[in-house]
Amino acid sequence: MEPPSEPKVKDPSIPNRMVSNKTANRPFLAHKEYQEKQKQLHEAWLERKKIRDEKIARGEEVGPEEKDPTAQEEVGVLGLLKFFLYMIIFIALAGKFITGSYTWDYQGKWLQLKTYLPGNQRLFSERLLAEFDGNKPGRPIYLAIDGDVYDVTKGKAYQPGGSYHILTGVDAARAFATGCFKDHRTYDLRGLSDKELDSIDHWKKFYSEHKDYFKVGRVSHPPIDPASPIPEHCDPKKAAKSQQVSNKEIPGKQPKDAQKDRNEL
């Protein structure tokens, strides 16, 4: 029980009853007061609407109809956009508070501006592509896989002296499939197994989705002479295994076989 000295106010819900004005009761008291004000505003609006309708019935000119000041407006497209904007701001601030990063330490390609800008795709000749092998200061570093050219300038391994520098400035698609980086710096894909061709697709996806690398164009290759010898594998064991797989695939050609046929043309 509150002491008699505790300030009290009228209970807005029950007539002739006094309640304490303590902190716990104030939200309920404020809400009831808000409802009473809304009721008064609505009744005043109804009265003005009634007068306006009577003027219209008498043929008098009236101004535009006044909206009910207490009506709840439906959430439209603008409201949804505001909601999503507030959510993005809230999530970003929460990430900054918890992880110290507005993006929650996410560094994917979708946060890179170049992902959303139209790419300046260009067509390279093999000679032009060789100019971007990292040996000329000031120029970006490019490599190609199965005709697609990627900018790998930010990768330390592709810089001169790096472990993958040998793959720059050339379309070494075969090397990505076989692992023979020195002997298979060529776009010739003849004789590769389905597994090796899948490996090429894997690497193309890796470079196209990487946060630091991006596609810059295509390289134009001269056709491969079908009569020319197929590059030998650097690992005899892998070569024999690949040959066994290829022999098993001969009876019924798969989609990959058709792709190899096209590469031979």
N, C-alpha and C positions, 0 to 999 in steps of 0.2 A: 504494500500500500504506500502510495506517495504521501509524504507529509503534507499537512494543510497549507504550508507555505509554498508548495509547488505551484507554479503558474498553470492555470487551466483555461481551456477554450471550449467553445461549444462543439459537440460531436456533430459533424456534418451529416452523418448517416442516421442518427437516432435523436429525435427532437427532445428537448428538455433534459439533455444529458451533457455533462461536462467531462472532458478528458484531459489528461496531462499533455502539456506541450513539450514533452521530453523528446530527445533526438530520435528515438525509435519510432515515434508516432508521426513525425513531421512529413515523411514521404507520403503517407496515406492522407494526411490533412492537405498537403499541397495538391495531390491528385484530385481530391474531392473539390477543392477550390477551382482547379483547372476545369473540371467537368461543369461546374456551375457557370463559369464564365463562358464556356463553349455553348451551353444551353441558352444563356442570355443573348449571345451573338446570333445564334440560329433563330431565336424568336424575333429578334429585331429584324433580321433578314426576311423572315416570313411576312412581317408586317409591311416592309417596304415592297415586297413582291406583290402583296395584296393590293396595295395602293396603285402600283404600276398596272396591274391587271385591270383595275377599275378604270384607269385613264384610257387604256386601250379599248375597253368596252364602250367608252363614251366617244371614241374617235379622236382623242387627243394624241398629240405627238409625244413620244417618250424616247429616252436614250437607250443605249444598249443594255441588255439584261445583265444584272449583277450576279456574279457567281456566289454560291453559298460559301461564306468564309470558313465554315466548319466541315465542308465536304472533304472526304478522303480522296485524293487524286490517285488514279491508277498508275502503276509503274510502267512507263513506256520504254522505248529504245534508249532514250537519253538517260533514263533512270538506271537501266541495266549497264550502260557504258560507265556511268559514274560509279556504280557498285563495283565493277571489275577494276576500275582505276584505283578505288580506295583499297581493294583487296591486294592489288599489286604493290601499292605503297606500303601497306601493312606488312606484307610478306618480306619486302626488301628491308624495311626497318628492323623486323624481327631477325632477319639474317645478319644484319650489321651488328645487332646487339649480341646474338648468340655466337656467331662464327667470325665476326669482324669483317664480313664480306656481304655486300648487298645482294650478291648472287649465290649466297650459301656455298662459296668456293667452287661453284661450277664454272668451268672454263671451256665448255664445248663450242663447236663451230657456230651454233645458233646465236651466240652472243657476239659473233664477229660481224662487223658491218658488211664485209665483202660477201657474206652469205646472201644478203638481200639485194645487193646491187647487181645490175646486169653485167655479166662478165665481158671483158674485152678479149673475146676469143679470136685467135689468129691461126693461120695455117703456116706451118714451118716446113721448110725443106730439111733434109738431113744435114746439109752443110750449115744452115742457119742454126739448127738445134745444137750443133757442136760448139757454137760460139758461147753457149750458156752452160759451160761445164764447171764454172767456179774459178777458172784460172785467170779470168780477166777481171781486175778490181772494178767495183761499181756496177757490175752486171748481176742480175739475179741468177739463181742456179735452177736449171730445169732437168727433169728426166722424163722419159716417155715409157709407157707400157701399152703394148698392143695399139699404138696409134694415138693414145691420149697423152697430152703433155701436162705435167704438173710442176708447180713452183714449190721447191723444197728448200728455199733459201734459209729459212729459220732452223733447219735441222743441222746440228753440229756434225753429224756423221757424214753429211754430204759435202762439207767444206773440204778444200784441198788437204790431204793427209788423213781424212776421215775414213772409217771402215767401208762406207758405201759411196765414196767419191767416184769409184770406178764405174758406177751406174749412171752418172750424170752426163748430160750432153748427148745421149744416145737412147734409142729405143731398145732396151735390153729385156724385152718381154720373156724371152726364152730363159734367161738367167733367173728371173723371178720364179719360173716354174721348176727349174732343175736344181738351182743353187750353184750352178757353175758360173760364178761371176766373171771369171777371167776368160773362159772359153766360149761362153754363150751370150756375148753382148750383141745380140741380134734379135730382130723381130720375126725370124723364121720359126714358126710353130709346128712345122711338119713333124710327124712321128710322135708327138706328145700324147700321153695317156689322158683319160678323162680327169684323173686326179690332178695331174699337172696343169691341165687347162683350168680346172676349178681353182687352183692356187693363183693363177693369173687374175681371175675374177675377184678373188679375195683381196689381192694387193691393190687392184684398181678401186675397190670399195674402201680400202683402208686410206688411200691418199685422198679420195674425193670427200670423205667424211671427217678427215683429220682437222683439228682446230687450227693448225698452223700451215697446212698445205692446201693448195687449191688448184683446180684445173685452169689452164690458160689457153688451151687450144688443141690442135691436132697436127700430127706430122705426116707428110706425104711420102710414102715409100714406093720405090720402083717394084714392079712385080717380081716374084721369085721364080727363077727358072726351075720347072719341075724336074729337069734332068740333073740339076746340081746335087751334089751329095748332101745328105742330111747331117748337120753338125753332130759329132760324136760326143757322148756323155763323158764328163770328167771322172765319173765314178763307175767302173765296169759293173759292179754289183747292181747299182741302181739302173744302169742301162739294160742289163739282162732282165731285171724285174719288170721294167717298163715295157720291154719287148714282149714278155709273156702276157702282160695285160692287154697289149695291143692285139696280139694274136687271138686272144679270147673274144675280142670285140669284133673281129672281122665277119663272122657268120651273120650277125644282125646289126646293121649300122644304127648307131644311136645319134641323137642330135649333135653330140660333140664331133662325131665322125664327119657329119655334113659340114660343120664349121671348119674342120681341118681341110676338107676338100676345097672349100672356098679360099682358104689361105694359100693353097697350092696354085690357084689360078693367077 
